[in-house]
Amino acid sequence: MMLLNTNGFWMKLLAILNAGDTWLFLKINNEWTNSFLDSIFPWWRDSNTWIPLYFFLLLLVLYNFGWKCWPWIAGVIVTVALTDQISSTLLKNWINRPRPCNDFFLSQYVRLLLGRCPGSGSFTSSHAANHFGVACFMFFTMLPYFKKWGYLLFFWAATVSYGQVYIGVHYPLDIIGGAVLGSVIGYQLARVFNRRFAHMAFQTL
């Protein structure tokens, strides 16, 4: 009897979370919109958009620290690889939550600005996991150099992630789950880097 009551509690909790998640998704995707954001977010959330930023940060680090900073570059790559694989390969396939644009009942109400609906699962958002992972790793390893400007990394990750909901391919809880996953991985890898590699990688030329 206790087991049945426990199962009933979790089912009700999941139903409440799903209802709230759907409500907030529809608000962001359908109501809190305008033509400017409609034109910006499909471009803003595209990873290819940020290639010049990645290239600039790479050149900036190499200019200041030379090739001794290779452990930091490797740390960024490992962060992206871990967040992407855990989110895309493990969690999405295990949880198998349909994206809002693929949901049988919800899809007719979705404004899909991407032009297509990805076939992969919805939870967690790999965009959120990747971007928050990189933001956390960079922030906690480069804080003495970025100073207060480092907080812009989290603004960047948050707006890219929000764009995934706005264009209709993720629920808000997908974003929150991805952000938490990425932040934990990025922070833990930053701790390892700071203990073992920072003294070598960030020696000035």
C-alpha positions, 0 to 999 in steps of 0.5 A: 500500500505504501508503494502504491501511495508513493507511486501515486505521489510521483505521478501527480508531481510529474503531471504538475511539472509537465503542465507547468512546463507546457504552460511556460513553453506556450507563453514563451513560444506563442505569446512573449514574441515579436518580429525582432526576436523571431528573426534573431533567435533562429540565428542566435541559437545556432552554434555556427554563429559563434565560431568567430567568438570561439576563434577570437577566444582561442587567439586571445589565450594563445596571444597571452599565454602561448602554446603552454595553454594547451591544457586549457584548450583541451579542457574546453574540448573535454567539457563540450564532449562530456556535456554533449555525450551525456546529454545527447547519447545518454539522457535523451535516449534514456528519458526519451521525452518528445520535443514539443514540436513532435508531441502529438497533442502540442505540435499544432500549437507550436511556432516552429521557427527552425523550419524542421523539428529534430528527431532526437529526444527533448530532455536534456537540451544539449545546447544548454548543457554545452553552452553552460558547461563551456561558460562555467569552465571558462569562468572558473578557470579565467576569472582572474583575467575576465574579472566581472566580464566573465558573467557575460558568459552566463548571459550568452549561455542563457540567451542561447538556451532561451532561444531553444524554447522560443523557436519551439524545439525545447521545453523550459525544463529541458533547458534547466536540466541541460543548464544544471548538467553543463554547469556541474560538469564545467565546474568540476572540470574547472576544479581539476584544471585549477588544481593541476594545470593552471600554474603551468598553462597560464604562465605569461610569456 
